[in-house]
């Protein structure tokens, strides 16, 4: 068992494998290439960040018990979260290749800074099923609140199947479309 309480940054092309059980309470940043965990991985605190074009892979799934997952890259594996997910860096698209289960204490933060999905506003793309629960926070970025119109629509989350609902919605504007 390895417990990370510091910072690990992967910033080279190619792939690195970690083949032992892993608990993360620090920071893991994947700026380039792929970081693959072949055994169990538990996020007990701290932060995971995956940059655009980079991949975090979890062969036995990712359990986000606390802390955060952020970025505009790809996470491969089924994810269960009680933590905070922040697509983008600061705005962008985070892809989950697998199922994503939001638990009651989870938070999804979505920023709207324009009308181009994955570039000007956050987008969470789930290849598998999405099970919704917890809180969604919607906020404006880049001064967009002064130009958004009532005719603008935003698809902020996509999944092969959706169930459940976010039980709390915090936003600074009126909307009834959360999917």
Secondary structure, 3 states (H helix, E strand, C coil): CEEECCEEEEEEEEEEEECCCEEECCEEEEEEEEEEECCCEEECCCEEEECCCCEEEECCCEEECCCEEEECCEEECCEEECCEEEEECCCCEEEEECCEEECCCCEEEEEECCCCECCCECEEEECCEEEECCEEEEEECCCHHHCCCCCCCCCCEECCEEEECCCEEECCCCCCCCC
